[in-house]
Structure formats: structure tokens, C-alpha cells
């Protein structure tokens, strides 16, 4: 089938993958979904509290599914400071990571760095690793599918970090990744997947990049 896609709608997820990979893990299994069926599912899912997983098994069905929505490109960052702490922002009642829409013809890497700088006032950012892209669906005059390109970064100028209030960010904090309980955090399902990836980046990984940069400066 090729690449697996997970597309979030609120707390629910549409998974595009072979059935054998998700045997017993899905709440509903479909070969494909028409636009009418998809919109009907949205109405039912909005009423459900428990997260549901809908598995779509037809090869390349995600391509047709993508066509139902306006695609919005975004970039975001999981930012570590030089002490190994991870940056979280609090926006509209949930913990989140800095991210935002890309400008026209803007490269995802550059857009992600720009958004982090604007939303948190941290600088001297350096990308150390690309993270999995996330997808989530929302309604804003029309149904949209946001594709967010994520990057792990290191900030070497973070002492004046502050939230961008006009973007509804009311606070920020630096946390020790190893002490972050991702499953109990009040956050979005798509952000939770990124946080799990960031936790897998050990302190040694961050230290390695900082040490490598220090050695280059000494040469």
C-alpha cells in the first residue's frame, strides 16, 4: 500500500493502512469513503467522547480523501534549549507546540523556524531532525486539511522567551522531556504523536548536536 497516513479529526483518527496491520485495533473498517460518507461520519464523531479509529484499507484511498478538503500547509517545531528542556505553549485551553501556516512559496523548514520565533520569541534556532508530518481536519468556512511539517530544533537564544498573546498563547514553559506524561497532558491528538517522537530524542541526541556545534566554533 505504501506510506501509512493518520489523519486526525478532533480526538478521532482516520488511518489509511492495510487491514492486517490494524487487526483488532480499529473501531470501524472501510474499503474507501465517499465525500458524503465522510461528512456523515464527521457529524456522528462530533457527538462521541471516546476517541474512535476508522481504518481505510483500499490502496491509495488517501489520495481521493485528500481531494475532499482544502489543503493548508503549515510548519512547526519541537524546540529544545541548550539545557535539554522542551518548549510547550498553552493556547486556547490546551498545551501545544509552536506552529503556523506557511507563507506562499515558503519552504517548510523556514516557515517552521519563523513561526517558532514569532510565537515564542526564541532565536538562534537550528533544525536537528525532521519529524513525522501530521494531518488534521477542521472547518473554517470550508472543510480544510492541515498538513504540518514538524522539526526538532535547538534554540541557543531563549532567555527572553515569551508567548505571542495575539495568537491566543497565554503562557509557555520549558519541561524536562523525560518527566513529560504525554498521555495525561491536555493536548490535541496530533500534537501527542509529535511529543512522543520528541521524547524519543534522548538527551544524548541534543547534547551531541550542541557538542558538535561547539567543536566547529573552536576550529
ChimeraX attribute file (.defattr): number of C-alpha atoms within 10 A of each C-alpha:
attribute: neighborCount
match mode: 1-to-1
recipient: residues
	/A:1	11
	/A:2	9
	/A:3	9
	/A:4	12
	/A:5	17
	/A:6	20
	/A:7	23
	/A:8	21
	/A:9	21
	/A:10	16
	/A:11	18
	/A:12	22
	/A:13	22
	/A:14	21
	/A:15	21
	/A:16	27
	/A:17	22
	/A:18	17
	/A:19	18
	/A:20	8
	/A:21	9
	/A:22	15
	/A:23	10
	/A:24	9
	/A:25	13
	/A:26	16
	/A:27	10
	/A:28	12
	/A:29	17
	/A:30	12
	/A:31	13
	/A:32	18
	/A:33	16
	/A:34	11
	/A:35	13
	/A:36	9
	/A:37	10
	/A:38	13
	/A:39	14
	/A:40	11
	/A:41	13
	/A:42	14
	/A:43	10
	/A:44	9
	/A:45	17
	/A:46	12
	/A:47	8
	/A:48	11
	/A:49	9
	/A:50	9
	/A:51	13
	/A:52	17
	/A:53	19
	/A:54	19
	/A:55	24
	/A:56	23
	/A:57	21
	/A:58	16
	/A:59	15
	/A:60	17
	/A:61	16
	/A:62	22
	/A:63	9
	/A:64	13
	/A:65	16
	/A:66	13
	/A:67	11
	/A:68	16
	/A:69	17
	/A:70	14
	/A:71	15
	/A:72	16
	/A:73	19
	/A:74	25
	/A:75	29
	/A:76	28
	/A:77	30
	/A:78	26
	/A:79	27
	/A:80	26
	/A:81	20
	/A:82	16
	/A:83	15
	/A:84	21
	/A:85	18
	/A:86	24
	/A:87	25
	/A:88	20
	/A:89	20
	/A:90	19
	/A:91	20
	/A:92	10
	/A:93	11
	/A:94	13
	/A:95	19
	/A:96	23
	/A:97	26
	/A:98	27
	/A:99	23
	/A:100	23
	/A:101	18
	/A:102	22
	/A:103	13
	/A:104	8
	/A:105	7
	/A:106	14
	/A:107	12
	/A:108	20
	/A:109	19
	/A:110	14
	/A:111	24
	/A:112	28
	/A:113	24
	/A:114	22
	/A:115	20
	/A:116	25
	/A:117	22
	/A:118	17
	/A:119	23
	/A:120	23
	/A:121	17
	/A:122	24
	/A:123	19
	/A:124	12
	/A:125	21
	/A:126	17
	/A:127	19
	/A:128	15
	/A:129	15
	/A:130	14
	/A:131	16
	/A:132	13
	/A:133	18
	/A:134	21
	/A:135	22
	/A:136	22
	/A:137	20
	/A:138	14
	/A:139	10
	/A:140	7
	/A:141	6
	/A:142	9
	/A:143	14
	/A:144	17
	/A:145	23
	/A:146	22
	/A:147	18
	/A:148	24
	/A:149	23
	/A:150	25
	/A:151	25
	/A:152	23
	/A:153	24
	/A:154	28
	/A:155	21
	/A:156	16
	/A:157	14
	/A:158	19
	/A:159	11
	/A:160	9
	/A:161	17
	/A:162	19
	/A:163	21
	/A:164	18
	/A:165	12
	/A:166	8
	/A:167	12
	/A:168	13
	/A:169	21
	/A:170	15
	/A:171	15
	/A:172	21
	/A:173	14
	/A:174	16
	/A:175	14
	/A:176	14
	/A:177	21
	/A:178	14
	/A:179	8
	/A:180	14
	/A:181	11
	/A:182	16
	/A:183	12
	/A:184	8
	/A:185	12
	/A:186	13
	/A:187	19
	/A:188	16
	/A:189	19
	/A:190	22
	/A:191	15
	/A:192	19
	/A:193	15
	/A:194	21
	/A:195	22
	/A:196	15
	/A:197	14
	/A:198	20
	/A:199	17
	/A:200	11
	/A:201	15
	/A:202	13
	/A:203	16
	/A:204	10
	/A:205	14
	/A:206	21
	/A:207	14
	/A:208	12
	/A:209	16
	/A:210	18
	/A:211	11
	/A:212	11
	/A:213	11
	/A:214	11
	/A:215	10
	/A:216	8
	/A:217	7
	/A:218	6
	/A:219	5
